[in-house]
Amino acid sequence: MFFVSGITGHVGGTAARQLLEEGYTVRALVRDPRKAAAWSQEGVDVRRGDFNDAAAVAAALEGVEGAYLMLPPFFTPAPGFAEAKAIVESFREALRRAPPRRLVALSSVGAHQPGGLGMITACRLLEEGLRDLPFPTAFVRPGSFLENYTRSLEAAAATGWFDSFLQPTDRPFPMIATEDIGREVARLLIGGWSGTKVVELGSPVSPDNLARAMGEALARPVRARAIPRAQWEASLAAQGMPPGFIRPFVEMEDAYNAGWIAFGVRGTESVAGTVTPAELFARARRA
């Protein structure tokens, strides 16, 4: 039996599917079991609960061979990331009460840095809170999710341009499809390891690469262009991004562009992605 958080999302859903296909049983914790009804029909032990409730998390962890934990997304994080800190503390207490044989936690590229991370700060807090556990623990640090860039397909189809916060546009940045992350989570849970390990998950992809992949999916030329730094906040507001999200997002993008967030941290294991941007954009276009 394996515990998988975020089963109704992309990463957790892929991990759960992989585990089920290989003959393992899965348990999940969700706020609204109705949203996971399809998983219940496939035999997943779906429990009702909230990550802020350490007792509910501990009950879901009871007797499992391995567990996968992730923080929910915080679209408008409070100052100091109070929500993330509360959930990390809940995880710590739950893991103390019901320690699994091994744990995989979803972090992010750059989480080793002490600050200046924007949205990635939550993952740094997660690693800090779980790094001293008395059982094998793996932190998976994926690059930027390729799925985030499918939102630009419509504009690219209409204009032939992919406007990028990541710049210069010919510089590669670490990126990965959520499908690859979920498969790596399942691989780790099944395979096991000793001690604490960190996996950098993804491949180098430039905005120019993304634009060419969009062009393949759209059957028209697409070029990448950098959004001038002075226009970032206004551009994000025009896209409908919540005001509380804009500042940490901008800080994160600045950190990418400065090289503060990058792969290549000493002592980490490197795993490349398998899903290409062209494949992902083609799927999104068909959908």
C-alpha positions in Angstrom: 0.0 0.0 0.0 1.3 3.5 -1.0 -0.1 6.8 0.1 -0.4 9.4 -2.7 -1.3 13.0 -2.1 -2.8 15.2 -4.8 -4.4 12.3 -6.5 -6.9 14.5 -8.3 -4.0 16.5 -9.9 -1.5 15.8 -12.6 1.5 14.6 -10.7 -0.3 12.6 -8.0 -2.7 11.2 -10.5 0.1 9.9 -12.7 1.9 8.4 -9.8 -1.3 6.6 -8.6 -2.0 5.3 -12.1 1.5 4.0 -12.4 1.3 2.2 -9.0 -2.1 0.7 -9.8 -0.9 -0.6 -13.2 2.0 -2.3 -11.5 -0.3 -4.1 -9.1 0.1 -2.0 -6.0 -2.7 -0.6 -3.8 -3.1 3.1 -3.2 -4.6 5.3 -0.5 -5.4 9.0 -0.9 -6.6 11.9 1.3 -8.9 14.5 -0.3 -11.1 17.2 1.0 -14.1 16.2 -1.1 -14.2 12.4 -1.9 -16.7 13.1 -4.6 -13.9 14.6 -6.7 -12.0 11.3 -6.4 -15.0 9.1 -7.1 -13.4 7.7 -10.2 -10.4 6.6 -8.2 -12.6 4.9 -5.6 -14.1 2.9 -8.4 -10.7 1.7 -9.4 -10.0 0.5 -5.9 -8.1 3.4 -4.4 -8.8 3.8 -0.6 -10.0 7.4 -0.7 -10.2 9.1 2.8 -11.7 12.4 3.6 -9.4 14.9 5.3 -7.3 18.0 5.1 -3.5 18.4 5.1 -3.8 20.9 8.0 -5.2 18.1 10.1 -2.2 16.0 11.4 -4.5 13.3 12.8 -6.2 12.8 9.4 -2.9 12.7 7.6 -1.4 10.2 10.2 -4.5 8.0 9.8 -4.0 7.9 6.1 -0.3 7.1 6.5 -0.9 4.2 8.9 0.6 1.0 7.6 1.7 2.2 4.2 5.0 1.1 2.7 5.7 4.4 1.2 4.2 7.9 1.0 4.2 10.8 -1.5 3.6 14.2 0.0 3.2 17.6 -1.8 2.1 21.0 -0.8 -1.1 22.3 -2.5 -0.6 25.4 -4.7 -0.8 28.8 -3.0 -2.1 31.2 -5.6 -2.1 34.2 -3.1 0.4 33.2 -0.4 0.2 35.1 2.9 3.3 37.0 4.0 5.9 34.6 5.2 4.1 31.7 3.6 2.1 31.0 6.7 -0.1 28.4 5.0 2.9 26.4 3.8 4.5 26.5 7.3 1.2 25.2 8.8 1.0 22.2 6.4 4.7 21.3 6.8 4.2 21.3 10.6 1.1 19.0 10.1 3.2 16.7 7.9 5.9 16.5 10.5 3.5 15.6 13.3 1.7 13.0 11.1 5.0 11.4 10.0 6.0 11.2 13.7 2.8 9.4 14.6 2.7 7.1 11.5 6.2 6.9 9.9 6.2 5.2 6.5 9.1 3.0 5.4 10.1 5.8 2.9 8.9 9.2 1.8 8.9 11.1 -1.5 8.3 14.8 -1.3 7.6 17.1 -4.2 10.0 20.1 -4.0 11.3 22.3 -6.8 14.5 23.3 -8.6 16.2 26.0 -6.6 14.7 24.9 -3.2 18.2 24.6 -1.8 18.7 28.4 -2.0 18.2 30.4 1.2 15.9 33.0 -0.3 15.0 35.1 -3.3 12.8 32.3 -4.6 9.3 33.7 -4.8 6.8 30.9 -5.2 9.4 28.3 -4.7 9.8 29.5 -1.1 7.1 27.0 -0.1 9.2 24.1 -1.4 12.2 25.3 0.5 10.1 25.4 3.7 9.0 21.8 2.9 12.6 20.6 2.5 13.7 22.3 5.7 10.8 20.8 7.7 11.3 17.2 6.4 15.1 16.9 6.0 15.8 15.3 9.4 13.3 12.4 9.3 14.5 9.0 10.6 13.6 7.0 7.4 14.6 7.2 3.7 13.4 10.5 2.2 13.7 11.7 -1.4 13.1 15.3 -2.5 12.1 15.5 -6.1 13.1 18.9 -7.6 11.5 19.3 -11.0 12.1 22.2 -13.3 9.3 24.5 -14.6 6.2 22.6 -15.6 5.8 22.4 -19.3 2.0 22.4 -18.9 2.3 26.1 -17.7 3.2 27.1 -21.3 0.2 25.5 -22.9 -1.7 28.7 -21.8 0.3 30.6 -24.5 -0.9 28.4 -27.4 -4.0 30.5 -28.1 -2.1 33.7 -28.3 0.7 32.1 -30.4 -1.9 30.8 -32.8 -3.4 34.2 -33.3 -0.2 36.3 -33.4 2.8 34.0 -34.1 4.5 35.2 -31.0 5.3 33.4 -27.7 5.9 36.1 -25.1 8.4 35.0 -22.4 9.3 36.1 -18.9 12.3 33.7 -19.1 15.1 35.5 -21.0 17.2 35.7 -23.1 15.0 33.5 -25.2 17.9 31.3 -26.5 19.0 30.3 -23.0 17.8 26.9 -21.8 16.0 26.6 -18.5 15.1 23.4 -16.6 11.6 22.1 -17.6 9.6 19.0 -17.2 6.1 17.6 -18.0 4.0 16.6 -14.9 3.6 13.2 -16.4 7.3 12.6 -16.0 7.3 13.8 -12.4 4.5 11.4 -11.5 6.3 8.5 -13.1 9.5 9.3 -11.2 7.5 9.5 -7.9 6.1 6.0 -8.5 9.6 4.7 -9.5 11.1 6.0 -6.3 8.3 4.6 -4.1 8.6 1.1 -5.6 12.3 1.0 -5.9 13.4 2.3 -2.5 16.7 3.8 -1.4 18.6 4.6 1.7 19.2 7.8 3.5 18.2 11.2 2.0 18.4 11.8 -1.7 17.6 14.7 -4.0 16.5 14.2 -7.6 16.7 17.1 -10.1 14.1 16.2 -12.7 13.9 17.7 -16.1 15.8 18.8 -19.2 17.1 22.1 -20.6 14.5 23.9 -22.7 14.8 27.5 -24.0 11.9 29.8 -24.8 13.0 29.5 -28.5 12.6 25.7 -28.2 9.1 26.2 -26.8 8.2 28.6 -29.6 9.4 26.1 -32.2 7.4 23.3 -30.5 4.3 25.5 -30.5 4.8 26.2 -34.2 4.8 22.4 -34.8 1.6 21.9 -32.9 -0.1 24.9 -34.5 1.3 24.3 -38.1 2.5 27.9 -38.3 5.7 29.8 -37.5 6.0 30.9 -33.9 8.8 33.0 -32.5 9.7 33.8 -28.9 10.2 37.3 -27.7 11.2 38.6 -24.2 8.7 40.7 -22.3 10.5 43.8 -21.2 11.1 43.7 -17.4 9.4 47.0 -16.8 6.2 45.6 -18.2 6.0 42.4 -16.2 3.6 43.5 -13.5 1.2 45.2 -15.8 1.3 42.2 -18.2 0.5 39.8 -15.4 -2.3 41.9 -14.1 -3.8 42.1 -17.6 -3.7 38.3 -17.7 -5.9 38.2 -14.6 -3.2 37.0 -12.1 -4.2 37.8 -8.5 -2.3 40.7 -7.0 -1.0 38.6 -4.2 0.6 36.2 -6.7 2.3 38.7 -8.9 5.1 39.7 -6.6 6.3 36.1 -5.7 5.9 35.1 -9.4 8.1 38.0 -10.5 10.7 37.2 -7.9 10.8 33.6 -9.1 11.2 34.6 -12.7 14.0 37.1 -11.8 15.7 34.2 -10.0 15.5 32.0 -13.0 16.9 34.7 -15.3 19.7 35.5 -12.9 20.8 31.9 -12.7 19.9 31.7 -8.9 17.4 28.9 -9.7 19.1 26.2 -11.8 20.1 22.6 -12.0 23.5 21.3 -11.2 23.5 21.2 -7.4 26.3 19.1 -6.1 25.2 15.8 -4.6 21.9 15.5 -6.5 20.7 12.8 -8.9 19.8 14.0 -12.4 16.9 12.4 -14.3 15.9 13.8 -17.7 12.4 14.2 -19.0 10.9 12.0 -21.7 7.8 14.0 -22.8 8.9 16.7 -25.2 7.4 20.2 -25.5 6.2 19.3 -29.1 4.4 16.2 -27.8 2.7 18.1 -24.9 1.6 21.0 -27.1 0.2 18.6 -29.7 -1.9 16.9 -27.0 -3.1 20.3 -25.7 -4.0 21.4 -29.2 -6.0 18.2 -29.8 -7.8 18.6 -26.5 
